Amino acid sequence: MKSESVRPTVPKCTFCENPAIVYRKEVNHHLCKTHFIADVELRVISNIEKKTLISDGDRIAIALSGGKDSTALLLLLYRLLPCWNDVHLIAITIDEGIAGYRVETIRSAQRLAHQFDIEHRIISFDDIYGNTLDSLLRGKESQACSICGILRKKALDKGARDVGATKLATGHNLDDEAQSALMNVLRDDLPRLVRNSSTMKSPYFIPRIKPLSDLSEKDIATYLLIQDAWTDLPECPYTHNALRREVRSMLSDLEYRYPGTMLRIMDSKRKIEHYLSGIEITEPLRHCKECGDPSSGEVCQVCLIKRSFSH
């Protein structure tokens, strides 16, 4: 006689009788769809309030690439808007000019901005730098991510300034932040390790905020999937050249085997920031002698990149 197979029991939500879809090991909570959405939104608002990322009257430029993280950022900030008075959202999308990749993500960004009736600006590398990223990177493909990062940063700053933003919000999540911290350790770059762009007080910079920095990549993917807000988009073709790709793979493996690894990395980063509080570890801010923008050296990184392209 065949024994009947026993179906595994689906745990119930810690807060109601519905079946759980997620288990948060760090707090020992099983969460159903409704309570998982509430948990994510609570963690985001707690992160914002703890770090005073948003204030009444802010005009927030959202860096909207159209990918999953920026989609979740727009969706969450839109839903949490009633928490503040007179806060406005503007979406900014950077078109680097990457064939076979950026067209689809721009369409996704346009759909999102239209869906939530949010003002949307698209800024291209071609307009700012006179060429697409594909053209600028010929022969320099191995440097793609570092070059693109520097040029994107300036493009986003320009876009945020053009729309009169008081804050620039990016979709960096816990995985991104832990990866960046570890990369800065590997590069022996202490100034970047302890830099906090959301607290920079300077007339030359628009503060950057990261409301999703306490959420894992898995949290964000689940949040979007259960609300049918996930869009399957191509991966940037230049990522295979990046150190981040290797660090991401290594950290994902460590997180799987030793849950909480990324949170502990971020706790260590905060302790280092605390110990170095009040100690000047960066060069005084100057102005680039070529473009006039703020710079840690005589010539800013963007102008140095432009020089390399002209040679």
N, C-alpha and C positions, 0 to 999 in steps of 0.2 A: 504494500500500500504506500503510495507516494505521500510524503509529508507536505502539508500545505506551507507555501512560503509565507513568512511573516513580514508584513509591511512595516517599515520603520515608522515609529511614531513621530509626527511633526510636533515640535515643542510649541506651546502656547506663548503668546506675547506676555511679557512680564506685567504689563499694565491692563490687559483685557483678555477676553476669552478667544480672540482670533488667532489663527495660526501665524507663527513668526516666520519672517522671511530673512531676517538678519540676526546674527549673534554678535554683540559687542563685548568681546572678551574682557577688555580693560575695566568695564563697569559691571560685568556679569548680567547683561540685559539681553533677553530675546525680544525682538521688536517686530510687530506686524507692519504692514505697509503704512497705515495711518500714523502709528507712533514712530516709525523710522523717519518719515518726512518731518514730523514735529521735532524729533531729536536733532536732525540735521539743521533745521532752521534755528533751534535754540542754541546750538553750538556756534552758529555763525553770529547771531546777535550777541551772544556772550563774548565772543572774540572781539567784535566791534566795540562793545561797551568797555571791556577790560582795557583795551589799548586806545580808547577814544579815537577811533578811526573816522567816525562820521559825526558831524555836529549840525545843529539846526542851521538852515540857510545854505548848506553846501551845494555846490554845483559839481556833480561827480561825472567825470569822463570815464567810461568803461572801455577798456581795451578789448574790443570784441573781434576775435579772430574768426569766430564761427564754429570753433571746435568745442569739445565737451566742457572744458573748464570755464571758458568765457561764456558759454551758454548757461551753465549753472550759476555763474556769477550774476549775469543779467537777470535770470529768473528769480534768484534769491533776493537780490537788492530790490527788484520791483515789488516782490511780495512783502518785504520788510519796510518799505517806504513809510507806511503809517506810523512807524516808531519815532519818526522825526518830523519836525515842522519845516515846511518850505524847502525840501531837498529835491533837486532835479537831477535826472539822469540823461546823459548824452553818450551815444555809442560812437567809438572811433575804430575804424578798421584800417590796418596798414596793408597796402598791396605792394609787396616786395617785387613782384614780377617773377614768379616761379612757375614755369610751364608745367601743366598737368597736375597742379596742386592748388594754387591760390584761387583759381576761378570758382571751383566748387565751394570753397570755404567762404568766399565773399558772398555767393548766392545764399548760403546758410545764414550769414550775418544779416543780410538784407531782409530775409524772411522773418528773422527774430525781431529786428527793430520794427518792422511793419506790424508784426503780430501784437507787440506791446505799445505801439504808437509812440516810439521813442525816436528823437532826432538822431540821424545817422550821418556821419561824415566818413568818406573814404579818402585816404591820403596815399599817394603812390611814391615809391622810390624814384620813379622816372621824373615826377614833378620836382622833387626835392634835390635829388642828386644827379639828374640828367641821364639816368640809365636804369635798367632793371637789375635786380640782384643776379640773375643768370648771366647777364653780360659782364657785370662787375667781377664775378667770381671765376671767369675763364682763366685757367691756369693756377687758381688759388682755391680749388674746391676743398682741400683739406682744412682750410681756415674758415669754412663757410659759417659755422655757428657763431664763432667769436665775432666775425665781421658783421654778420646779419644782426646779432644782438646789439652791437654798438650803434649801427645805423637805425635799427628799429626804435631804440631808446630815444634817439634824437627826434625821430619822426613822431613818436607818441607824445613827447614833450611839446613839440610844435603844435600838434593837433589839439592837445589839451589847452594850451595857451590861446590858440585861435578861437576856441569856443568859450573862453572865459572860465575854465574849470578851476575850482579851488582844491580838488583832489583828483588823482588819477588812480583808478581801481584796476588791478590786474587779477587774473584767475589762478595765481600760484597756489598750489595745494600743499599738504604736508609732505608728500613724496618729493615735489619740486624743491621745497625748502631744505629738506634733509639732504637731497642730492647736492644742492648748491653749497651747503655747509661742508660736506665731506670733500667736494671738489676744491674748495678754498683751502682746506687743510692739506690736501694732496699737492696743491700749488704753492703752499707756504705763503698764503696771501691773508695775513691777519687783518689788515684794514677792511677788506671786503667781508671777512668772516663776521666782524662785529658791526658793520655798517647797518643802520636802520633807516631806510628811506622814508618811512612814515613819520619820523620825528625830526627830520631835517628842517631846520628853520633858517631859510635863506630866501631873499627876494628873487633869487635866480632859479629856484627849483619849485616845481609843484609837487607837494608831498604825494608819494605813492603809497597806496594802501592795499593790503592783501586780506580781504575778509574771509577767504576760504582756507587760510593757512593751517587751520586746525582739523581740516577734513582730509582724509586719505583719498587717493585716486579711486580706490574701490568704493568709498562712500559716495563720491560724485557720480560715478558710473551707475551705481544702483539707484541713486536719487533720480537721475534722468530716465533710466530704463523703466522704472515702475510708474512714471508719469507720461510715458510715450513721448519724451522730449529728446530722446537719443537720435542723433544723426550720424550715420556711418560715413566717415570722410577719409580721403587718402592721407597717408603720412607724408610729411615733408621729405623730399628725396635726398636732402643733404644730411639728415640725422645720422646716417651710417658713419659719417666722418667724426662724430662728436665724442668727446670724453664722457659727456653726460650719459650717453647710451650705455657705456660700459659700467659706469657708476650705478645707473638705474638698475641694470641687470643684477649687479652684485648686491645692492641694497634690498631688492625684491626677494632675492634668495635668503638673505639674512633675516628679513622681516618674517618670511614664511617659517623659518626654522626657529627664530627667536622673536616671537611677537613683542612689539613695543620698541624694537630697535630704533625706528625713526623718531619716536617720541623722546627716547633717551638722548639721541643726537641733538635734538632741538633743545632739550633741557640743559645739556652741556654747553651749547652755544649761548643760551641765556645767562648761564653762570659766568662764562668768560666775559660777556658784555658787562655784567655787573661788576666783576673784579676790575675791569679796565675803565669803568665809568669815571669820567673826569680826567683821564689821561689822554693827551694828544698823541695819536699814533699815525696820523695822516699829515701830508704836506698841507700848508695853508692854501686856501682856495685862491687861484689866480684867474686871469682872463687870457684865453688863447690869443696869441699875437697875430693869428691869421684871420679868425672869424669873430673874435670878441666874446665867445661863449665861455662860461665858467670852465675851469680846467685845473687839474692838479699839477700840470706841468706847463711849460711855455707854449706847447702846442697841444690841442685837445686830440682825443683818440680819433674823432671823425676826420679831422684835417690830416692826421697822420695816415689814415686809410686812403684818403683822396690822393695824397702824395704818392702812395704806393701804386695806385691805379694809373697815374700819369707817367710812371717810369716804365 
